[in-house]
C-alpha cells in the first residue's frame, strides 16, 4: 500500500486508496466527508472495544491465577486438617489408654491388699 501511495501513483489510485480530495466533487463531497467521519467514529469505537477486550483478557488471566492459587491453598488446608484430625485422634486414644491404665492400677492397689487380707 505504501508503494501505491508514492508520488508516482495516478489519480485513480489516489482516489481508491485515500478517498476523494479537493472540492471538485461539489455537494457529494459533504456526504462523503460525513460518511468518512462516521467510519472514523466506528474505527475509534472498535479500537476502544479491542483495547477493552485485551484488558478483560488480562484481568481474566489474573483471576485464573488467583483461582488456581486459592485451589492449591484449599487442597493444602484440607490435607493439613486431615493430618491434624489424625493427630488429635491418636492423642485422644493415648489419653484414654493412660486413664484406663491408671484406673486398673488403682483398682489393683485397692483390691490386692483386700484379697490378701481375707485370704490369710
NORUR-V920161 format. One record per residue. N is the residue number from 1. RES is the residue in one letter. PSI is psi in whole degrees, -180 to 180 (* if undefined). OMEGA is omega in whole degrees, 0 to 359 (999 if undefined). NEAR is the number of other ideal C-beta (glycine too) atoms within 10 Angstrom. Layout:
N:RES:PSI:OMEGA:NEAR + N:RES:PSI:OMEGA:NEAR
This chain:
1:X:-38:180:5 + 2:X:-38:178:5 + 3:X:-37:180:7 + 4:X:-26:182:13 + 5:X:1:180:11 + 6:X:173:187:8 + 7:X:-24:184:4 + 8:X:6:179:7 + 9:X:154:181:14 + 10:X:179:186:8 + 11:X:-35:180:8 + 12:X:-43:178:8 + 13:X:-42:178:13 + 14:X:-42:180:14 + 15:X:-46:184:11 + 16:X:-30:182:11 + 17:X:-37:185:11 + 18:X:-13:183:11 + 19:X:175:182:12 + 20:X:149:178:15 + 21:X:151:176:11 + 22:X:167:184:6 + 23:X:7:187:7 + 24:X:-10:182:8 + 25:X:-6:175:13 + 26:X:-136:184:7 + 27:X:-23:178:6 + 28:X:-25:181:10 + 29:X:-37:178:14 + 30:X:-41:178:10 + 31:X:-43:180:10 + 32:X:-43:178:12 + 33:X:-41:178:13 + 34:X:-45:178:10 + 35:X:-41:179:11 + 36:X:-39:177:12 + 37:X:-41:178:10 + 38:X:-42:178:10 + 39:X:-42:178:11 + 40:X:-40:177:10 + 41:X:-43:179:10 + 42:X:-40:178:10 + 43:X:-44:179:10 + 44:X:-45:180:10 + 45:X:-43:180:10 + 46:X:-39:177:10 + 47:X:-41:176:10 + 48:X:-43:179:10 + 49:X:-42:179:10 + 50:X:-42:178:10 + 51:X:-43:179:10 + 52:X:-38:179:10 + 53:X:-41:178:10 + 54:X:-45:178:10 + 55:X:-40:178:10 + 56:X:-42:177:10 + 57:X:-41:178:10 + 58:X:-43:179:10 + 59:X:-39:178:10 + 60:X:-38:177:10 + 61:X:-42:178:10 + 62:X:-44:179:10 + 63:X:-39:179:10 + 64:X:-41:178:10 + 65:X:-44:179:10 + 66:X:-39:179:10 + 67:X:-43:178:10 + 68:X:-39:178:10 + 69:X:-44:178:10 + 70:X:-38:178:10 + 71:X:-44:177:10 + 72:X:-43:179:10 + 73:X:-39:179:10 + 74:X:-40:178:10 + 75:X:-44:178:10 + 76:X:-41:179:10 + 77:X:-43:180:10 + 78:X:-45:179:10 + 79:X:-42:180:10 + 80:X:-37:178:10 + 81:X:-41:177:10 + 82:X:-44:180:10 + 83:X:-43:179:10 + 84:X:-38:178:10 + 85:X:-43:178:10 + 86:X:-43:179:10 + 87:X:-43:180:10 + 88:X:-36:178:10 + 89:X:-46:178:10 + 90:X:-40:179:10 + 91:X:-42:177:10 + 92:X:-41:178:10 + 93:X:-42:179:10 + 94:X:-43:181:10 + 95:X:-43:178:10 + 96:X:-40:179:10 + 97:X:-42:179:10 + 98:X:-44:180:10 + 99:X:-42:179:10 + 100:X:-41:179:10 + 101:X:-43:178:10 + 102:X:-42:179:10 + 103:X:-42:178:10 + 104:X:-44:180:10 + 105:X:-43:178:10 + 106:X:-43:178:10 + 107:X:-41:178:10 + 108:X:-41:179:11 + 109:X:-35:181:9 + 110:X:-44:187:10 + 111:X:-42:184:10 + 112:X:-47:179:10 + 113:X:-34:180:10 + 114:X:-44:180:9 + 115:X:-43:180:10 + 116:X:-34:180:9 + 117:X:-42:181:8 + 118:X:-18:179:7 + 119:X:-31:183:6 + 120:X:*:999:4
